């Protein structure tokens, strides 16, 4: 998530905190959009639900339009991704206490070859040299199993990893043995993420208010933002229970 104010930009959790204040200047869903043409059917479907402005560039790729530094600025998705990777690099360098150049890059399992190529190109642009691209859920499985010292040698332990991110859902079914990891199956839905759950709650409550109170929340930006923030909190509460 990347949010722009009049004088600066915010990334990650900080951007999320400012997203209600700068709703139309907050870009999300980079994973859904990167490497896709503006006229791609699923991009057009999601376009109706985006809070930020998405337009078509001369090369038929989408651009994100935001109010930044006192003017309307146009950013390609590769520029947005570059900002995010640069921020992740600085976080890693601060944590490790050393410069980060060589790395592995996590990508969703549903990425096409073109989308993988875009990720590699952007990484090189911001000064990174990825040795490999690894599925994000595979990385989670490796982290889970690499430190396990009690894994059996004959009978495997089966573990299911369910990754519901902001933009998509990915599932891995794995078998662990001592020193071995085998992928038994994988599935994904590139159009089902946290954002979609928020939208379902928002649509339900906005429709309820329209029927019972005869108030169209969609016409009031301030109330719209407050309801969306409340729906996100409600979703997190439902997850906890």
Number of C-alpha atoms within 10 A of each C-alpha: 19 22 26 22 19 13 9 9 17 19 19 13 11 13 20 18 14 19 22 20 16 21 19 17 24 28 25 20 17 16 18 16 20 21 21 19 17 20 13 12 11 15 16 13 11 13 15 8 10 15 14 17 16 21 16 14 15 8 8 13 19 24 22 21 19 23 17 17 13 9 9 10 12 18 15 18 22 19 16 20 21 20 17 18 19 18 15 14 19 14 13 14 14 12 9 10 9 10 11 16 15 12 14 14 20 17 18 20 20 16 17 12 10 12 18 17 14 17 24 18 16 19 21 14 14 17 15 20 17 17 11 11 16 14 16 15 22 22 14 15 21 13 11 13 19 13 9 12 9 9 16 12 12 8 11 16 14 14 16 14 16 16 16 15 13 18 19 21 21 22 18 20 18 19 18 23 18 17 12 13 18 12 14 12 11 16 13 17 14 18 16 16 18 17 16 15 14 20 15 11 18 20 15 10 16 17 17 14 14 13 11 8 9 10 14 15 19 14 9 10 12 13 13 17 18 12 18 19 16 14 20 18 13 14 14 13 10 9 8 7 5
